[in-house]
Amino acid sequence: MKKIKEVIVVEGKDDTKQILRAVDADTIETRGSAIPDETMALIKKIAKTRGIIVFTDPDFSGEKIRKTISAEIPNAKHAFITKKQGVPKRSEGSLGVEHASVEAIREALSHVYTEDDQTEELISRETLMKFGLMGHPDAKQRREKLGELLGIGYVNGKQLQHRLRMFGISQQQFLDAVEKIDGDK
């Protein structure tokens, strides 16, 4: 695999080690969810010249980092692994990118979407309800599967509509993913 142009933003050194096992890339570590001002300044600078890919853990802290960076750099790219892909091999340890397989990391990076705040709302709240992604007994599991299929990560019902819009997911991409979810039953 050729060197990745963008710099990958991760949480810590163990994430960097695992990313470098999978791909040839440069990384910046946030060292936790409270990103120091100097680190944010560096991320902003690199975003202007090379671009960045935010690749954080599939947990609360990882989502907080994504939101913080997205607020400062709206055109940042995002890569996601599922919670299942981030589970440690041994029972001790926390969920994270450092536990993901080389294949999972490569797959996540190959499906990077670019955020676009200008995208019109393509999928309505009513559509989400119609397809059992909100207000349905299995809604959480269906959203998890949808996030995996579309490469956008998991979000709750309130955030799903925004996430679909932010990633520019088309009506057809959405319908294809829902059809796959229904076919996997």
N, C-alpha and C positions, 0 to 999 in steps of 0.2 A: 504494500500500500504506500502511495506517495505521501509526503509530509502534508499534514493538514494546514491550510493557510491560516485559519482562525486560531486564536489562543483559547484554550479550554479553561473555563473557570470552575474550580473544584473546591471542596471544603478543606481538605488537609493533605498531608504528605502521603498517606497510605492510598488515597484516591489517585494522586499523581502517579505513584508507582504502578498501580493497576492499569491506569489509562496508557502509560508508556509500554506496558506489556502487550497492549492491544493495537496501538497505533503510534505513528511517528508524529508527535505534536508537542507544542509548548503549552505549559499550564501556568495558571496563577492560582494560589491558594488563598481562600478568604480566612482560614483558621477560625471558623465558627460563624454563627449567624450575625454577630455584631461586627460588620465589616469596618475595619479602621479607615479613616479618611484618606490616608495615603494609599491604601490598597484600592479604594474606590477610584481615586484619581488616576492610578495606573491602569485600572480596568477601562476607564473612560478614554484615556489616551490611546490605548491599544485598540479599542473598539473603532476609533476613527481611522486607523491605518490598516489594520489587519482584519478587524472584526473579532467577535467573541462568540463562543458557544458556552452557555451555562449548563453544567452537568453536575447537579447536586443530588444528594441522597433523597430517596422517596419517602421523606418524613416531614414533620412540621418545620424543623430547622431548615431543611433543604428548600421547602416552599417559601419560607421567609426570605431566604437569600435570593431566590428567583424574583420575588416581588420587589425587593429592595433594588436589585440591579435593573429590572425592567422599568422601574420608576425613573431611574437615572439614564438608562440607555434603552429606549423603546424598541429599537431595531435589533436588539440582541437575539441571537439564535438560541434555541433550547434543545437539549437532548435529554431523554428520559429512560430510566430503567423502571421495571415494575418492582413492587415490594418483594415479590417472590424471588426476583433475580438478585435482590440486594441482601438476602438473608445470609448470615454467617454460617460457615460449614459446621462450626461447633456451637453449642447452645449459648455460650457467653459471647458478648460482643453486641454491638448495635447494628442496625440496618444500614447498609451503605454501598456506595459505588465500589469501595475497596473489596467487596465480597462478590461482585458481579464477574461472570466469566468473560474471557476475552471475546467470545462470540457475541455475548449480550451487549458489550460495549461497542463493538464494531457495528452491530445492528442498530443500536440507538443512534449512533453518529451518522449512519447512512440515511436516516429518516429525519434529518433536522429540518424543521420548518422555520420560516422567518416570521416574526410577529409583524402585524400590520394593523395599527389602530384605525386606519381609514376604511377597513373592510366593512361593508354593510352587513347588517344582521341577516344571515342567510337561513338560520334555523330558529323558529319561534319556540317560546315556552310551551305552547300548545302542542307543537310537534314532539317536543321532549316528553311530554306527558303521554301523548298518543302511543309512543313507542316504549313506554315503561321505564323511562330514564329518570322520572320524577313521579312521586306520589304512587308508587307501585311497591308491593312487598319485596320484590327482587331488584329494586332500582339501584342500590349500591353495587351489587354484583354486576349488573348490566353496564353501569358507568365505568367500573374497573375494566371490564372487557373492552368497552368502546375506547377507553384511553389507551389500552394496549394496542388495539387494532389500528388506531389513527396515529399512534406515536405522540400523544399529547399529554400523557400522564393522567393520574386520577384526580378528580376534583369532586366536590359535593354538588348537589343539584343546583344550588344558587349560582355556583361558579361555572357550571358546564356551558351554559349559553355564551358567556363571555369568552371562555377558553376556545370554543369552536370558532367564534368570530375572530379572536386574536390570531389564531393560526390559519384563518382563511379557508376553513374546511367547507367544501362545496356541498350543496344539497345531495349530489350524486355520491360523493365520498361518504357522507353520513349514511345515506340509505344503503349503500353497499356494506358498510360496517354493521349496521343494524340487521341486515339480512343474514350476514355471517353469524352474528350472535344468535339469532333465532334458529339458524340451521345447525348450530352446535349443541342444541338441547338434547 
